[in-house]
Amino acid sequence: MDVVLLSRIQFALTIMFHYLFPPLTIGLGIFLVYMEGMYLKTRDPQYEAATKFWVRIFALNFAIGVASGIVMEFQFGTNWAVYSRYVGDIFGAALAAEGIFAFFLESGFLALLVFGWDKVSPKVHFFSTVMVALGSIFSAIWIIVALSWQQTPAGFAIRDVETPAGVVQRAELTGFWSVVFNPSAMDRLVHVLIGALILAAFFIMSVSAYYLLKDKHEEFARKSFAPALVVALIASLAIVYSGDRQGKIVGELQPAKLAAMEGVYRTTDGGTPMLLFGIPDSEAKTMRYKVEIPGLLSFLVHGDSGKPVKGLDRYEPDVPPVAIPFYSFHIMVGLGIYFIVLTLYGLWCLKKGTLFRKRWLLWVFVFSVIGPFIANQLGWVAAEVGRQPWIVYNLLRTGDAVSKGLVASDVAGSIVMFGVIYVMLFAVWIYLLDEKIKKGPESASNPK
């Protein structure tokens, strides 16, 4: 197989496995602040027990996330040396900031969060919880800044650099804050954080619903489920607005990606319809069996249902593949609609006092946690595949970014090796997670 394709597959597999954990860590960190804050406010021992339980889940998730994330950084040197040289000045600044201002903050207070319950005062422990939650958010900020720069570069200049192999080009930092606030960074960050809240909320509801179905830890489950349901609904509604903002930015700055995500092969006269369903046929450059709403895509992108959205025919030959971004985007949107419908119905049942008696609905919540995991993954799949054939949009092609002298057989062998290791790591995560959930929260102590 082609060494570029193999390297892309390798990086995709490692980063998709890693990304199972950061969104859950970020979202759980925010919920920990809420739970412990409620304990300090009410002195209700159930909130203390709930905080201690979710801290154990958070710590497990954090540990697996760190272990799986290290591998990605090595690939910048082993598989993507040309890319690393090209963006090193930009990425170096962002990743250094992530290490200094985020990782050390998060990991520095983590021990106090996990082991400091009887060692420090409640207020000091709460402060450590806040710092850990902030650390996870700051980590997301700097990683999103670096990734968004690839999509919408800003604050740089291209320089010729002398090397033993000859003169090469390199992107050098000219404005740090221009990089931080590149055109897509903040909107992408908001979208990622909302997605993390949705995942954490559904995860908490899944575990809580399981306890209610098993008639175990019912008070804990109710106190965890209710706020998570409210957050899930608000976040599911908020991500619609965030997604609309993202779509407008993509339409302005990465129009070929938008065309691929929406399956627009050809530019048409008049308004462009929004495809609800279709099967891409890239050979014929058309959508088969399509179901569409006339003019809606034009209205969402331009605010004018009669103004066309440019199709992929306007950007040839530099066009991304259509099937992966199209299916990823539409499945993600479908899951988002599902989250809204489910949480609206769940909140209505909660207000009526019937939610916890509907066993079928509780089972739905138990398994619905799979949805946010999938949606978080598909969002990044659509974003990353949609910017092809560029690894740095309109500046560096993916095919030109791989390490020189890379051998396809070596990459294929490492994919197999990483696959085995990650299957084992995933099994460990599932085993320990199942063990902690079956054990459940500690019995609530007397108020302090």
C-alpha positions, -999 to +999 in steps of 0.1 A: +000+000+000+010+036-004+031+049+025+011+081+027-022+063+031-007+039+056+007+068+077-027+085+076-044+053+087-019+049+115-024+084+128-062+082+124-064+050+144-042+063+172-059+097+175-094+083+173-086+059+201-071+087+222-101+109+216-123+085+234-110+099+266-103+138+265-140+148+259-151+126+288-123+140+310-132+176+302-169+171+308-165+151+340-142+177+353-169+203+350-195+180+367-170+174+395-169+211+402-207+212+404-210+181+426-184+192+451-198+228+450-232+214+459-217+195+488-200+226+502-232+245+499-257+219+513-234+196+533-255+168+519-233+136+522-248+122+491-231+150+471-198+141+488-203+104+479-212+113+443-181+135+439-158+108+453-173+082+429-170+104+398-134+114+408-124+077+406-139+075+371-122+108+361-088+096+373-091+063+354-101+081+322-073+107+327-047+080+330-057+061+299-060+094+280-024+103+289-010+069+280-028+068+246-019+104+237+019+101+239+020+078+208+006+106+186+035+129+193+061+104+183+044+100+149+052+136+141+089+126+140+086+091+126+060+095+099+055+132+094+090+148+096+085+172+067+052+184+082+069+188+117+096+209+102+071+230+083+048+237+113+073+233+141+075+269+150+037+273+152+030+239+169+059+243+192+044+275+207+010+260+212+021+226+225+046+243+249+017+264+262-004+233+266+023+216+287+030+246+309-004+261+314-026+230+312-010+196+317+011+206+347-019+224+362-042+194+357-017+167+368-003+188+396-036+191+414-049+156+404-032+138+433-048+163+457-081+157+441-079+119+443-060+114+476-066+146+495-100+142+509-089+137+545-056+156+541-068+191+534-098+212+542-130+209+521-124+244+505-088+235+496-100+203+481-127+221+461-100+245+448-080+215+436-111+202+418-116+235+401-079+236+390-081+201+376-112+210+356-096+242+344-064+223+334-084+199+312-101+229+295-068+247+290-054+216+275-083+216+250-077+252+242-041+248+231-047+216+212-076+231+194-056+262+186-029+241+170-053+219+151-074+249+139-042+266+126-039+237+101-074+245+089-072+283+088-036+294+091-029+329+104+000+348+122+028+333+102+052+339+073+068+313+050+106+314+052+133+295+032+156+276+056+190+262+047+194+225+057+220+198+048+195+185+023+191+219+007+167+249+010+133+240+025+103+261+034+091+266+069+061+284+085+075+308+112+055+325+139+049+362+134+020+368+157+013+345+187-022+359+193-030+358+156-023+320+158-044+317+190-073+335+175-070+321+140-104+324+122-118+290+132-101+283+166-126+298+191-157+285+173-141+251+171-132+252+208-167+261+218-180+232+197-156+207+212-164+218+248-201+215+242-195+181+227-176+171+259-204+183+281-229+162+261-207+131+264-201+135+301-238+142+308-249+111+288-222+090+305-234+101+340-270+094+330-261+060+316-244+049+349-272+065+370-299+048+349-282+015+354-282+019+392-319+028+391-327-003+370-308-025+395-324-007+425-289+002+438-276+036+451-309+052+442-304+085+460-269+089+444-283+080+410-311+106+412-288+133+424-265+126+395-291+119+368-312+151+371-285+178+367-269+157+339-302+156+321-306+194+322-270+199+310-274+174+282-305+192+269-290+226+271-257+215+255-276+196+228-295+227+219-264+249+221-245+227+198-270+234+171-261+271+172-224+262+174-227+239+145-244+266+124-215+290+132-190+263+122-208+257+090-207+294+080-170+296+088-163+264+067-184+278+039-163+310+039-128+297+045-129+261+034-157+259+007-145+226-008-149+210+026-184+223+029-193+210-006-180+176+004-198+175+037-230+185+020-225+163-011-226+193-035-207+180-066-218+206-090-226+243-088-262+249-098-281+280-108-303+294-080-305+280-045-287+249-034-308+223-016-299+207+018-294+169+014-311+150+042-301+116+027-281+104-003-255+080-015-224+097-030-213+085-065-179+102-070-174+086-104-206+101-118-202+131-095-237+130-083-258+119-053-280+088-057-314+083-040-312+118-025-338+134-003-334+172-001-350+205+010-348+230-018-327+262-011-321+253+026-283+250+023-281+284+005-301+299+033-280+285+061-247+295+044-256+328+028-288+338+044-304+338+009-322+307-004-316+318-039-278+322-038-259+290-049-233+272-028-203+264-049-199+228-057-167+207-059-165+214-096-152+249-088-122+235-068-109+207-089-084+191-088-079+200-051-111+184-038-115+161-008-132+127-010-169+130-005-182+098+011-164+100+044-171+137+052-207+134+039-216+103+060-197+115+090-214+149+090-249+136+084-247+109+110-233+134+135-263+157+128-287+129+131-273+119+165-276+156+176-313+156+168-317+123+187-300+138+217-324+168+217-355+146+213-344+121+240-334+148+266-366+169+260-387+138+266-366+128+296-370+163+311-407+163+305-410+129+323-388+142+351-411+172+356-441+148+357-423+126+382-425+095+359-390+093+345-375+069+371-405+046+368-402+041+330-378+012+329-377+011+291-366+048+290-339+041+316-326+013+294-325+038+265-304+061+286-281+033+296-271+026+259-275+061+246-240+070+259-226+053+228-241+081+207-220+110+220-188+089+217-196+083+180-207+119+174-174+133+189-154+110+167-174+118+135-171+155+140-133+153+138-134+128+109-155+152+089-132+181+097-099+163+090-108+143+059-127+173+046-095+194+043-077+169+021-056+170+000-041+196+023-024+189+057-020+226+061-049+242+042-038+256+009-001+255+020+012+220+024-002+189+008-005+157+028+014+137+002+044+161+006+044+160+044+056+124+051+091+115+063+115+108+035+127+072+033+096+059+051+090+022+043+054+010+038+061-023+055+074-006+086+043+015+089+020-015+083+039-034+110+035-005+135-002-003+127-006-040+137+015-034+169-004-003+179-037-022+172-028-050+196-016-026+223-047-004+220-071-034+221-054-045+253-055-009+267-092-006+258-099-040+275-082-027+306-102+005+305-135-014+301-126-039+329-116-012+354-145+010+345-169-020+349-153-028+382-157+007+396-193+010+384-203-023+399-186-013+432-206+019+431-202+050+454-193+047+490-220+050+516-228+086+524-211+097+556-225+120+582-224+157+573-192+174+585 
